[in-house]
């Protein structure tokens, strides 16, 4: 059955590989089960209801991706977008979380229309191949940076913005976490080089188990006030009835109290970030997996974008912020995922997580960090495919990959890349390489920076 539905032999993969990869993707994404409820609780939402909604949205979106597009890409409520939801729309603007959910629901409907009318597909295909390589490498740097932060190897600094952790001063929390993450990275690297299947997943589990041992001997000491929790999973079950506190509440929003300009700004912000985060993720991860054709296009891109759009609206109905394709899918791809079967496994785990969320949320960030750092290495290799002899192609790709980690946004990296590509080619008299849609995107991004 799996062969008939997902064409495993055609994609040079096996059921075992896809299952391991699907589990790997879930493990690297499981942090959202802890982060998203805490984030949206700041907007006044019930955290347990948000956790259930997040799991359901991830399940629906990831299965939609599996069966509509057949790709190993997982979806869940997006980081960044949930912060905008909680701290800007509900915080600075003062709107209720019901209004914010309605905005997400409307945004999803707009995305569905754009996907069905080929607009999002056209945008994906309009991005030059060199920029797609830059996007892939940029995402590699971006997720590696996320991994370094999750490992507590890179921390804030007043003088240099970021620096390495002071191992001695916070030894029982940040220091030991950083050391364990480095050990986990070595485990993954050695196993991967030796060709061991499931190297990334083994690295995550080994790091987590070492952390439990360190806690048992009091090398790692939990400090909940500082964000360092017990590494032992609890066996409590989730109160399923709490979903009633958020389910369908987007339809009870009082849009009459929302200023028209504010509503447009909210919708445009959700649209821009979600659209280009998704496109960037699809470009980067599919390029790494070798799924792009000879023209740099992704087969079944319309179905992939449609799955993302449907997940956004469905997630809003359940009661969570914008659901989007996750860059952590690259961890599964790095573990060998090539078909929607991996997404089926990831989606099922999100469904199971509803019942056993306390177990999955116990997976510490320093345990998944080595996977992100290593997958970042795998993705950054796309830079080798950029033609550095043609500076009009190479420089925009460079600016794109540079902007993603430094601006902490895939969407901003794409915006910088598109604007610079158009400006440089026009200034150098190579307008034949700039498609009409690239001009449109350039103008839209410039307007975004001016007005949003």
N, C-alpha and C positions, 0 to 999 in steps of 0.2 A: 504493500500500500504506500509506504513512504517513497519508494522508488517511483511509483506512478504519479504521485502528487508533486514531489519535489525534485525529481530527475537527479538523484544523487550521483549516479555513475557519470552522467553528462557533465556534472560540475566537479568531478574528481574528488568526491568526498564520501564519507560513510556515516551510518547512523551514530556510531560511537563518537566520531569526531564532532558531529553536529550537536549531540547531547552535551558533551564536555564543553564545547564552545558556548552553547546556550546557558549553561550553568555559570560559566566564566563571566559572560556579559551581565547576568543577573547579580553576581557577587560584586562586580564593580559599580553597579547602579543601586545597590541596596541602601546606600547611604541616604537616598532620597526619601526613604520611608521614615527616617528620623528627622531629616532636615525640613522637608516640605510642611509637615504638620506644625513644627515649631515656628516656621516662617509665617504661615497663614494664621496661626494663633494670634500673632501680633495685630491682625486685622479684625480680631474678635471672633474667629471661627473656632469650632470645637476641634481640638487636635486629633482625637480618635476618629471622628467622622471624616476629617481630611485624610487621615491615613488610609481608611477604607476606600475613600473616593480615589485616592492616588493609585492604590493597587488595582481597582476596577478600571480606571482610565488606562493604566499601563497594560493591563491584560487585553482590553478591547483594541487598543491601538496597535500593540505588538502582534496580535493575531490577525488584525486587518492587514498589516504589512506582510505577514507570512502567507496568507491565502489570496490576497489581491495582487501582490507584487512578487511574492516568492523570494524575498530578500532577508538576510540575517540581521536586520536592523531593528532595534528595540526602541520603544517609545515610553515616555513617562513625563510627568509635570516638569517643565524646564526650569533650571536654575537661572537666575537673572530675571526671568519673566515673573517668577513668584515674588521676588523682591520688589519689582516694580508694582505688582499687584498689591502687596501688603503695605509698603512704605511710601509709595507715591500716590496711587489711586485712593487707597483707604487712609493713608497717613497724611501726607501733605495736602491733598485735595479735599480730604474729609468725607469722601463718599462711602456708603455702606459696602460691605463685602458682597451683598446681593447685587448691587449695581456693577461691581467689578466682574462678578461671574457672568452677568448678562452681556457685558462688553466682550468677554472671552467667547461666549456662545455665538454672538453676532460675528465676531472675527472668524470663528470656525466656519460659519455659513458662507462668508465671503470667500474664504479659502477653498471651500468645496466648489463654488462657482468658478473661481479662477482655475482650479485644477481641471474641471470638466471642459472648460473653454480653451485649454492648452496655454493659458497665459504663463503659469508657473513652469510648465515644460519648456516653453519658448525661452524663458529667462535662463533656465538651466543650460539649454543648448547654446545660448548666445554667449556664454562665458567662454573666452578663448582657452585653448588647451593649456597654454603656459600658465594662465591664472589658475586653472584647475589644479595643476601640479603645485603651484604656490599655496593654494588653499589646503591641499593635502599635507604639505610640509608644515604649514602654519598651524593646522590642527594638531599635528604631532608635537610641536613646541608648546602649544596651549595646554594639551592634556598632560604633558610632562611637567609643566609648571604647576598645574592643579595637583599632580601627584606629589611633587616636592613640598607643596604646602600641606597636603593631607598627611605626609610623613613627618611634618614639623621640622624638616630639614631646612626649609626656607621660611623665615619669619619676618614680621614687620620690623622696620628700623626707622628711627626719626631722622637719621643723617643720610642714609642711602636708600630709603624706601623699603628695600628688602635686604636681608643678610642671612647668614647661616645661624642655626640655633646655638645657643650657649649650652653645651652639653652639661656642664658642671652645675650651673645655677638652678636648672629645672630638671635635674637628673631623673627623678622618680616619675616625671610626667613626660614633658617634651623630649628630654634627653634620651631616655630608654626607648621611647616610641621611634625616634629618629634612627637609633642603632638597630632596632628590630626591622625597620623598613629597609635599611641597607642590607641586612642579612637576607631579607626576603627577595630583594633585587638580585643579589648574588645567586640565590637558589634558582630563580627564574632564568637568569642568563645562562648558568651552567647547564640546567636541564634542557633549555631551548637549543643550545649549541650541540648538545649530545643527541638531539632529535627525539627527546622524550615527549610523547603525546600528553597534552594537558599540563604542560609546564607552568603556564600562567596560573591555572587554578590551583595546582599543587603549591605554588609559591604563596598564594593568598592564604590557603588553609594552614600552611606551615608557619607563616608569620603570625597568624591568629593564635595557633596553639602555643607557640613560643611566648606570646604575650600572656596567655593564661598561666603558663609556668612561672613567668616573671612576677605575676600578681600573687601567685601562691607563695612565693618566697619573699614577697614584699620588696622586690626591686621596682616593680611598677605599683604605684599607690594611687587608686582612684581619687579624683578631686572634682566632683560634679560641678562645683561652682565655677571651675575653670574650663569645664567642657571635657574632662577626662573621666569616663564612666567605667564601671566594672566591665571586664571583658568576658565574664561568664554570662551566657544567655539565660534569661528567666523562662519559666515554663507556663506563664500566665497566658490566657486566651483573650482575644479581642471581643469587646461588646458589640456584636453586629448590629444591634438596634440603634446605635448612635448615628448610623448613616442617615436616619430620618432628619437629623439636624441640618443637613446640607443638601440632600437630594431634592432636585427640582426647585430649589430656592432662587435660582436665577430668574425664574418666571414671576417671582413676587417682587422684583426690583421696581422701584418707583423712578422710572426714567424721566418723568415729568419734572423732577427736581434737579436734573442734570443740565448744566449749561451746554448748548450746542457745540460751542468751540471746544469745551473740555471733552465732550464725548468724541468729537472728531480726532482730537489729539490723542486720547486714550486708544481709540481704535487704530490710528495710524502707527502709534508706537508698538502696540501688540503685533500689527501686521508686518512692519518692517523687520522687527527683531525675529519673530517667528519664521517668516518667509526665508530670510537669508541665513539664519542659523540652520534651518532645515536643509536648504540648498547646499550650504557649505558642508554640513555633515555628510549628506549624500555624496557630494563630489569627493570629499576626502576619503571616506571609508570605502566607497565603491572603487575608487582608484587604487587604493591599497590592496583590495581584494581581486583586482584585475577584471572587474565587471564592466568597465567602460569599453565601448567598441573602438574601432580604429579612428573614428572621428571625435573621440572624447565624449560620446553620448551614452547615457545609461538606458538600456532597454527597459521597458515597462516603467519609465519614470512617472508617467501619468498616474499609474496605479499606486506607486509609492507615495506620491504627493497627496493623492486622494485619501489614502490611509491616514496620513498625518493630519489632514484637514478634518476628517470625520472624528478622529480621536480628540481633537481640540474641543469640538462642540459637545461630544459625549461626555468628556471630562468635566465640562462646565455644568452639565446637568447633574452629574454625580456630586459635584461640589469641590472642584479643585481648579487651580490656575492652568494656564495654557499647557497642553500636552504636546510634546514635540519629539522628533527623532534624536536619540542620544548619541553623542560623540563616543561614549563608552562602548558603543557597539563595536568599535575598533578593537577592543580587547577580545571579543569573541571572534572577530575576523582574524586577529593575530593568532588565535588558538585553532584556526582552521575552518571556521564557519563560512559556508558558501551558499546556503539555501535557506528557505523559510522554515525548515525544520528546527534550526537553532532558535528562531524567534518563537516557535510553538513552545519550546522548552522554557525559554525566558518568560513568556506570557503565563504559562502554567505556574511557574514559581511565584510570580506576582500574585496570582490567585490564591495559592497556598499561603502566601505571606499574610493574607488577611486574617487567617486563623492563628498563625504562629509569628506574628509580627515582632514580638519581643525577642525571638531568637535571631531573626534576620537583622534587626536593628542593632544587635550587639556586635555585628561585624565592624571592627574599628577602622577608621580612616587610614591608619598607618599600615593595615594589612592589605588594603586594596591599592594603596599608593604605589608599591613597586610594579604592579601590573600596568598602571597608567604611565609610569616613567618608561618602562620597557616598550610598551606599545607606541609611545611617542617616538622612540628610536626607530621602530619599524616604519612609521608613517613619514618621518622626516626624510627618509631615503628617496622620496619622490622628487626632491630637489635635484637629484642627479639627472632627471629627465628634462630639466629646463635647459634651453639653448642659451648659454651665457655668452655666446658669440654675437647674438642679436640682443643688444641692450634695450631696445624698445620693448622686447618681450620679457627679458630677464628682470629689469628694474621694477616694473609693476608687480611681478610675482614676488620679488624680494620685499617690497613694501607691504604686500599683503601678508606674507608669512611673519614679518616683523611686528605688524600691528596686532595680530591676534593675541599673543601672550601679553604684550605690553599694555594693550587696551582692555584685556580680559574679555574679549568678545569675538566670536566667529563672524558675526554680522558686520562689526566695524572693520575687520580685516578685509572682508569682501568689498565693503564700500570704498575703502582706501585703494584697494587694488583696481576696481573698476574705474574710479575717477582718474587715477594716475595713468592707467592704460589708455584711456581716451585722450587725455590731455597730451601725453607724451607722443602718441601716434599722430595726432593732429598737428602738433608743433613741429614734428619731424617730417611732415608731408606724406605720411603713410596711411592716409585716410581709407584706403581700399581694404584695410584689415579691420576697420571699425564698423560693425554692423549697425543698422538703424536703431535696434533695440539697445545697444550699448550706449548710444547717445541719450536715449530716453532714461535709461537707468542712471547715467551720470548726472543728468539734470535733477532727477528725483532725489538722489543721494545728497546733492548740493543743497537742494531745498530742505531736505531733512535736517541738515546741520544748521541751516539758517532759521527755520521755523520751529523745529522740535528740540 
